[in-house]
Amino acid sequence: MNDITVGFIGFGLIGGSVARALKAGERPPRLIAYNYHKGSTPPGLALALKDGVLDAVTEDLTDFSSCGIIFLCAPVRKNIEYLSLLKPIITQDCILTDVGSVKDNIQEAARKLGLLDRFIGGHPMTGSEKTGYENSYAMLLENAYYILTPSWETPEHIVNTMLSLIQSFGSIPVLLDSKEHDAITAAISHLPHIIAAQLVNLIKDSGSLSDKMRLLAAGGFKDITRIASSSPVMWENICLTNADSIRRVLGQYIKALQAADQALASRDSASLYQLFDSAGAYRNSIPNSKKGAIRNVYEIYLDIIDEAGAIATVATLLASNHISIKNIGIIHNREYEEGVLRIEFYDDTSRELALQLLKRHRYTIYDRQ
């Protein structure tokens, strides 16, 4: 691909990770990014230039006329706005794609603009609660599902080009209809973020018990509310652009909660047992081998002796074997989990290497993958 230019509008976690994956290829293309902050270069773009990930940053959209592929990586509604700005600039051979979590609305916008012969929706199903280029890395895309939503007007060569590109990232391409995509992500990604955020707000607003709840919160609570730390700007955009699909599945969830409430009110043992039994069986059937709509956490738990230097010994052992740690900390509430020390890694390969290394050094490991 070194004979083409690839452009980025929006250059945060996902855009930066796509750019890094492109630069890591055998024939990296020229990469440029748009700077809508006129007169000053944001830290992320400046760092990408310094890293050599970006070849140029421009404040003039007409510079994108040379692009063979353009990735729209801004918030969902902004991506739609850029379609009309790019239409008079790009060539007939340029491929327009996005990385947003909602697909039907941008496809409809492309249809109205007469761009369906150049546009293909995309959604890499990966991410982090951390944002910005500084947190991007090429392996964020590895083994992640990358959905494409071609329309009936999308030329076959564009689909094939994007499939090849996605596979070069180490991602797993999936083809879906745009409406089907939005219904699926509403249930498995968008609704869980609303649930997580509102559950955290419920605890925050619990009056005199709030501070004690925050102190003791761990285990299940932290697991299911981790995604509440995601970007509020991004999730505001997602909710507003996929509101109908989210409301449909939210209505179903409210009915499910009402059924649970009724089972509690009537002390219905059989219904309560069935609630947890059926959910547990289905949850355990979900494979761990691929990243889904909600980011995998690559972590292990282990027991350590309560003595000075115990954590430093573990960290040094991992560092001396070139295994990078993303996060490390002591678990104080172990009601729902075993292990004193929690270690989080950037990818599954690092987690597996650490698992085997620490076992060889006789540490007691609790692997929750």
C-alpha positions as CSV (number, residue, x, y, z in Angstrom):
1,M,0.0,0.0,0.0
2,N,3.0,2.3,0.0
3,D,1.8,3.9,-3.3
4,I,-1.3,5.5,-1.8
5,T,-2.1,8.1,0.8
6,V,-4.4,7.3,3.7
7,G,-6.2,10.1,5.5
8,F,-7.6,10.4,9.0
9,I,-10.3,12.8,10.3
10,G,-10.3,12.4,14.0
11,F,-7.2,10.8,15.5
12,G,-7.8,9.4,18.9
13,L,-7.6,5.9,20.3
14,I,-9.1,4.0,17.3
15,G,-7.7,6.3,14.6
16,G,-4.3,6.1,16.1
17,S,-4.4,2.3,16.4
18,V,-5.5,2.0,12.8
19,A,-2.6,4.3,11.8
20,R,-0.1,2.3,13.8
21,A,-1.3,-1.0,12.3
22,L,-0.9,0.5,8.8
23,K,2.6,1.7,9.6
24,A,3.5,-1.7,11.0
25,G,2.7,-3.4,7.6
26,E,5.3,-4.5,5.1
27,R,4.5,-1.6,2.7
28,P,3.2,1.2,4.9
29,P,1.3,4.0,3.0
30,R,1.7,7.7,3.5
31,L,-0.5,8.8,6.4
32,I,-2.0,12.3,6.9
33,A,-4.4,13.6,9.5
34,Y,-6.7,16.6,9.5
35,N,-6.2,19.2,12.3
36,Y,-9.5,21.1,12.9
37,H,-7.8,23.1,15.7
38,K,-6.7,26.0,13.5
39,G,-3.4,27.6,14.4
40,S,-2.2,25.0,16.9
41,T,-1.3,21.3,16.8
42,P,-3.0,19.1,19.5
43,P,-0.6,17.0,21.5
44,G,-1.8,13.7,20.0
45,L,-1.1,14.8,16.4
46,A,2.2,16.3,17.5
47,L,3.2,13.0,19.1
48,A,2.1,11.0,16.1
49,L,4.4,13.1,13.9
50,K,7.2,12.7,16.3
51,D,6.6,8.9,16.4
52,G,6.7,8.8,12.6
53,V,3.2,7.3,12.6
54,L,1.9,10.3,10.7
55,D,3.7,11.8,7.7
56,A,1.8,15.1,7.7
57,V,-0.8,17.1,9.5
58,T,-3.0,19.5,7.5
59,E,-5.5,22.2,8.3
60,D,-6.8,22.2,4.7
61,L,-9.2,19.5,3.8
62,T,-8.4,19.9,0.1
63,D,-5.1,18.1,0.9
64,F,-7.2,15.0,1.2
65,S,-7.8,15.0,-2.6
66,S,-4.7,12.8,-2.9
67,C,-6.1,10.1,-0.5
68,G,-6.9,6.6,-1.7
69,I,-8.6,5.8,1.6
70,I,-10.0,8.1,4.2
71,F,-10.9,6.9,7.8
72,L,-13.6,9.0,9.6
73,C,-12.7,8.6,13.2
74,A,-14.4,11.6,14.8
75,P,-17.6,11.3,16.9
76,V,-20.5,9.7,15.0
77,R,-22.4,12.9,14.2
78,K,-19.2,14.7,13.2
79,N,-18.3,11.9,10.7
80,I,-21.6,12.5,9.0
81,E,-20.9,16.2,8.7
82,Y,-17.5,15.5,7.1
83,L,-19.1,13.5,4.3
84,S,-20.6,16.6,2.6
85,L,-17.3,18.5,3.1
86,L,-15.3,15.7,1.5
87,K,-17.6,15.0,-1.5
88,P,-16.3,17.8,-3.8
89,I,-12.7,17.1,-2.8
90,I,-12.2,13.3,-3.1
91,T,-11.6,11.4,-6.4
92,Q,-14.0,8.8,-7.7
93,D,-11.5,6.1,-6.7
94,C,-11.2,7.2,-3.1
95,I,-12.7,4.8,-0.4
96,L,-14.5,6.5,2.4
97,T,-15.0,4.5,5.6
98,D,-15.7,5.2,9.3
99,V,-15.0,3.5,12.6
100,G,-18.2,4.5,14.4
101,S,-20.4,2.3,16.6
102,V,-23.6,3.2,14.7
103,K,-23.8,2.4,11.0
104,D,-27.3,3.0,9.5
105,N,-27.4,6.7,9.9
106,I,-24.1,7.4,8.2
107,Q,-24.9,5.0,5.4
108,E,-28.2,6.9,4.9
109,A,-26.3,10.2,4.8
110,A,-23.9,8.7,2.2
111,R,-26.9,7.6,0.1
112,K,-28.4,11.1,0.1
113,L,-25.1,12.6,-0.9
114,G,-24.6,10.0,-3.7
115,L,-21.5,8.6,-2.1
116,L,-22.6,4.9,-1.7
117,D,-20.3,3.9,-4.6
118,R,-17.3,5.2,-2.5
119,F,-18.5,4.6,1.1
120,I,-18.4,1.5,3.3
121,G,-19.2,1.6,7.0
122,G,-16.8,0.1,9.4
123,H,-16.7,-0.7,13.1
124,P,-13.6,-2.2,14.8
125,M,-15.1,-3.8,17.9
126,T,-12.4,-3.0,20.3
127,G,-11.4,-0.1,22.5
128,S,-10.6,1.0,26.0
129,E,-11.9,3.2,28.7
130,K,-8.8,5.3,28.0
131,T,-8.9,7.7,25.1
132,G,-6.5,9.6,22.8
133,Y,-3.7,8.8,20.5
134,E,-1.3,8.4,23.4
135,N,-3.2,5.2,24.5
136,S,-3.4,3.7,21.0
137,Y,-1.4,0.7,19.8
138,A,-1.6,-1.6,16.8
139,M,-2.4,-4.7,18.8
140,L,-5.7,-3.1,19.9
141,L,-7.0,-4.3,16.6
142,E,-5.5,-7.8,16.7
143,N,-8.0,-10.7,17.0
144,A,-10.8,-8.1,17.3
145,Y,-14.0,-8.4,15.2
146,Y,-14.0,-5.6,12.5
147,I,-17.5,-5.2,11.1
148,L,-18.1,-3.9,7.6
149,T,-21.6,-2.8,6.4
150,P,-21.5,-2.5,2.7
151,S,-24.7,-1.4,0.9
152,W,-26.1,-2.9,-2.2
153,E,-24.3,-0.1,-4.1
154,T,-20.9,-0.7,-2.7
155,P,-18.6,-2.0,-5.4
156,E,-17.1,-5.4,-4.9
157,H,-13.5,-4.1,-5.3
158,I,-14.1,-1.7,-2.3
159,V,-15.3,-4.6,-0.1
160,N,-12.4,-6.8,-1.1
161,T,-9.9,-4.0,-0.5
162,M,-11.2,-3.4,3.0
163,L,-11.4,-7.1,3.8
164,S,-7.7,-7.4,2.9
165,L,-6.8,-4.4,4.9
166,I,-8.6,-5.6,8.0
167,Q,-7.0,-9.0,7.8
168,S,-3.6,-7.3,7.5
169,F,-4.3,-5.7,10.9
170,G,-4.9,-9.1,12.4
171,S,-8.5,-8.3,12.8
172,I,-11.4,-10.6,12.0
173,P,-13.8,-9.2,9.4
174,V,-17.6,-9.6,9.7
175,L,-20.1,-8.4,7.0
176,L,-23.4,-7.2,8.3
177,D,-26.4,-5.1,7.1
178,S,-26.2,-1.7,8.7
179,K,-29.6,-2.0,10.4
180,E,-28.7,-5.5,11.7
181,H,-25.5,-4.0,13.0
182,D,-27.2,-1.3,15.0
183,A,-29.7,-3.7,16.5
184,I,-26.9,-6.0,17.7
185,T,-24.7,-3.3,19.1
186,A,-27.6,-1.7,20.8
187,A,-28.1,-4.9,22.8
188,I,-24.5,-6.0,23.4
189,S,-22.7,-2.6,23.7
190,H,-24.8,0.5,23.9
191,L,-27.3,-0.7,26.5
192,P,-24.6,-2.1,28.8
193,H,-22.9,1.3,28.8
194,I,-26.2,2.9,29.9
195,I,-26.7,0.3,32.6
196,A,-23.1,0.6,33.9
197,A,-23.3,4.4,34.0
198,Q,-26.7,4.5,35.7
199,L,-25.6,1.8,38.2
200,V,-22.6,4.0,39.2
201,N,-24.8,7.0,39.4
202,L,-27.2,5.0,41.7
203,I,-24.3,4.4,44.1
204,K,-23.0,8.0,43.8
205,D,-26.5,9.3,44.7
206,S,-27.1,6.9,47.7
207,G,-26.8,9.7,50.3
208,S,-25.0,8.8,53.5
209,L,-24.1,5.3,52.3
210,S,-22.4,6.5,49.1
211,D,-18.8,7.0,50.5
212,K,-18.9,3.6,52.2
213,M,-20.2,1.9,49.1
214,R,-17.4,3.4,47.1
215,L,-14.8,2.2,49.6
216,L,-16.1,-1.3,49.6
217,A,-16.9,-1.6,45.9
218,A,-15.0,-4.3,44.1
219,G,-15.6,-7.7,42.6
220,G,-18.8,-7.9,40.6
221,F,-19.6,-4.1,40.9
222,K,-16.3,-3.0,39.4
223,D,-16.4,-5.7,36.7
224,I,-19.8,-4.6,35.3
225,T,-19.3,-0.9,35.7
226,R,-15.7,-0.6,34.3
227,I,-17.2,0.7,31.0
228,A,-18.8,3.6,32.7
229,S,-15.4,5.3,32.5
230,S,-15.6,5.6,28.7
231,S,-15.7,8.9,26.9
232,P,-19.0,10.8,27.6
233,V,-18.7,12.7,24.3
234,M,-18.5,9.5,22.3
235,W,-21.4,7.8,24.2
236,E,-23.6,10.9,23.9
237,N,-23.1,10.7,20.1
238,I,-23.8,7.0,20.0
239,C,-26.9,7.2,22.0
240,L,-28.4,10.1,20.0
241,T,-27.6,8.4,16.7
242,N,-28.9,4.9,17.6
243,A,-31.7,6.0,20.0
244,D,-34.5,3.9,18.4
245,S,-32.6,0.6,18.5
246,I,-31.4,1.3,22.1
247,R,-34.9,2.2,23.2
248,R,-36.3,-1.1,21.8
249,V,-33.8,-3.2,23.7
250,L,-34.0,-0.9,26.8
251,G,-37.8,-1.5,26.9
252,Q,-37.1,-5.3,26.9
253,Y,-34.6,-4.9,29.7
254,I,-37.0,-2.9,31.8
255,K,-39.6,-5.7,31.4
256,A,-36.9,-8.2,32.5
257,L,-36.1,-6.0,35.6
258,Q,-39.8,-5.8,36.4
259,A,-40.0,-9.6,36.2
260,A,-37.1,-9.9,38.7
261,D,-38.8,-7.3,40.9
262,Q,-42.0,-9.4,40.9
263,A,-40.1,-12.6,41.7
264,L,-38.5,-10.8,44.7
265,A,-41.8,-9.4,45.8
266,S,-43.5,-12.8,45.7
267,R,-40.5,-14.7,47.1
268,D,-40.7,-16.8,43.9
269,S,-37.7,-19.2,44.5
270,A,-38.1,-21.1,41.2
271,S,-38.1,-17.9,39.1
272,L,-35.1,-16.5,40.9
273,Y,-33.2,-19.7,40.5
274,Q,-34.1,-19.8,36.8
275,L,-33.0,-16.2,36.3
276,F,-29.4,-16.9,37.5
277,D,-29.2,-20.5,36.1
278,S,-30.2,-19.6,32.6
279,A,-28.0,-16.4,32.6
280,G,-25.0,-18.3,33.9
281,A,-25.3,-21.1,31.3
282,Y,-25.6,-18.6,28.4
283,R,-22.8,-16.4,29.8
284,N,-20.5,-19.4,30.1
285,S,-21.2,-20.3,26.5
286,I,-19.7,-17.0,25.2
287,P,-16.2,-17.7,23.9
288,N,-13.2,-15.7,25.3
289,S,-11.0,-16.1,22.2
290,K,-12.2,-13.0,20.4
291,K,-12.7,-9.4,21.3
292,G,-16.3,-8.3,21.2
293,A,-18.2,-5.0,21.5
294,I,-17.0,-4.5,25.1
295,R,-13.2,-4.7,25.5
296,N,-11.6,-7.8,26.9
297,V,-9.5,-7.3,30.0
298,Y,-6.2,-9.3,30.1
299,E,-5.6,-9.9,33.7
300,I,-4.4,-12.4,36.3
301,Y,-4.7,-12.5,40.1
302,L,-2.1,-14.0,42.4
303,D,-1.3,-14.3,46.1
304,I,1.7,-12.6,47.5
305,I,3.2,-12.4,51.0
306,D,2.5,-9.2,52.9
307,E,6.1,-8.0,53.2
308,A,8.1,-5.0,51.9
309,G,9.1,-5.4,48.2
310,A,6.7,-8.2,47.4
311,I,5.0,-6.2,44.6
312,A,8.3,-4.8,43.4
313,T,9.7,-8.4,43.1
314,V,6.8,-9.4,40.8
315,A,7.1,-6.2,38.7
316,T,10.8,-6.7,38.3
317,L,10.4,-10.4,37.3
318,L,7.9,-9.4,34.6
319,A,10.0,-6.5,33.4
320,S,13.2,-8.5,33.2
321,N,11.3,-10.9,30.8
322,H,10.1,-8.0,28.7
323,I,6.5,-8.3,29.8
324,S,4.8,-4.9,30.0
325,I,2.2,-4.2,32.8
326,K,-0.7,-2.0,32.1
327,N,-2.0,-1.8,35.6
328,I,-1.2,-3.4,39.0
329,G,-2.8,-3.1,42.4
330,I,-3.8,-4.8,45.7
331,I,-7.4,-6.1,45.9
332,H,-8.9,-5.3,49.3
333,N,-12.4,-6.6,48.7
334,R,-12.1,-10.3,47.7
335,E,-15.7,-11.3,48.3
336,Y,-16.2,-12.4,44.6
337,E,-12.6,-13.1,43.6
338,E,-9.5,-14.8,44.7
339,G,-6.0,-13.4,44.7
340,V,-4.4,-10.5,46.6
341,L,-2.6,-8.8,43.6
342,R,-4.3,-8.0,40.3
343,I,-2.1,-7.4,37.2
344,E,-3.6,-6.2,33.9
345,F,-1.7,-6.5,30.6
346,Y,-2.1,-4.9,27.2
347,D,-2.8,-8.1,25.3
348,D,-3.5,-11.8,25.7
349,T,0.0,-12.8,24.6
350,S,1.6,-10.8,27.5
351,R,-1.0,-12.3,29.9
352,E,-0.1,-15.9,28.8
353,L,3.6,-15.3,29.1
354,A,3.2,-13.8,32.6
355,L,0.9,-16.7,33.6
356,Q,3.6,-19.3,32.7
357,L,6.5,-17.2,34.2
358,L,4.8,-16.6,37.5
359,K,3.8,-20.3,37.8
360,R,7.4,-21.4,37.2
361,H,8.3,-19.1,40.1
362,R,5.8,-20.9,42.4
363,Y,3.3,-18.1,42.6
364,T,-0.3,-19.1,43.2
365,I,-2.3,-17.8,40.2
366,Y,-6.0,-17.3,39.7
367,D,-6.6,-17.0,36.0
368,R,-10.1,-15.6,35.3
369,Q,-10.0,-15.7,31.5
